[in-house]
Amino acid sequence: MTPPESTAVAVELERLRGTVEAGFARVDGALALLVQRNDQTDRQLADHEQRLDAIERNRWPVQAVTALTAVGALAVTLWQASGR
């Protein structure tokens, strides 16, 4: 038979093992949550980049319309200044 001290040590080691396993499970769950949030952030970032690219592509007509309006205003001003 094993001495009582050795049995007590074995029981304490088993408790410690259970505590460590529970801690690892908790850490594993937290890491899984972080990975999931990171994936969501990556998807969101990709979506924002696509939307920003679309905005940048559609921005050029605004500049062209502004330039055409300015040229038209200049032409009207010159036409009025010439006395017509």
WOBEL-V213461 format. One record per residue. N is the residue number from 0. RES is the residue in one letter. SS is DSSP state (2 for helix, 1 for strand, 0 for the rest). PHI is phi in whole degrees, -180 to 180 (999 if undefined). NEAR is the number of other ideal C-beta (glycine too) atoms within 12 Angstrom. Layout:
# WOBEL-V213461
N RES SS PHI NEAR
N RES SS PHI NEAR
This chain:
# WOBEL-V213461
0 M 0 999 5
1 T 0 -89 10
2 P 0 -66 9
3 P 2 -62 10
4 E 2 -65 10
5 S 2 -66 12
6 T 2 -66 13
7 A 2 -63 13
8 V 2 -65 14
9 A 2 -63 15
10 V 2 -65 15
11 E 2 -65 14
12 L 2 -63 14
13 E 2 -65 14
14 R 2 -63 14
15 L 2 -62 14
16 R 2 -61 14
17 G 2 -63 14
18 T 2 -65 14
19 V 2 -65 14
20 E 2 -63 14
21 A 2 -65 14
22 G 2 -63 14
23 F 2 -63 14
24 A 2 -63 14
25 R 2 -65 14
26 V 2 -65 14
27 D 2 -62 14
28 G 2 -64 14
29 A 2 -65 14
30 L 2 -66 14
31 A 2 -63 14
32 L 2 -65 14
33 L 2 -64 14
34 V 2 -63 14
35 Q 2 -63 14
36 R 2 -65 14
37 N 2 -65 14
38 D 2 -62 14
39 Q 2 -63 14
40 T 2 -65 14
41 D 2 -62 14
42 R 2 -65 14
43 Q 2 -65 14
44 L 2 -63 14
45 A 2 -63 14
46 D 2 -63 14
47 H 2 -64 14
48 E 2 -65 14
49 Q 2 -63 14
50 R 2 -66 14
51 L 2 -66 14
52 D 2 -61 13
53 A 2 -64 12
54 I 2 -65 14
55 E 2 -64 13
56 R 2 -67 12
57 N 2 -88 13
58 R 0 -80 14
59 W 2 -61 12
60 P 2 -62 12
61 V 2 -63 14
62 Q 2 -66 13
63 A 2 -65 13
64 V 2 -64 13
65 T 2 -63 14
66 A 2 -65 14
67 L 2 -65 14
68 T 2 -65 14
69 A 2 -64 14
70 V 2 -65 14
71 G 2 -63 14
72 A 2 -64 14
73 L 2 -64 14
74 A 2 -65 15
75 V 2 -65 14
76 T 2 -64 13
77 L 2 -65 13
78 W 2 -66 12
79 Q 2 -69 11
80 A 2 -69 10
81 S 0 -78 9
82 G 0 97 6
83 R 0 -94 9
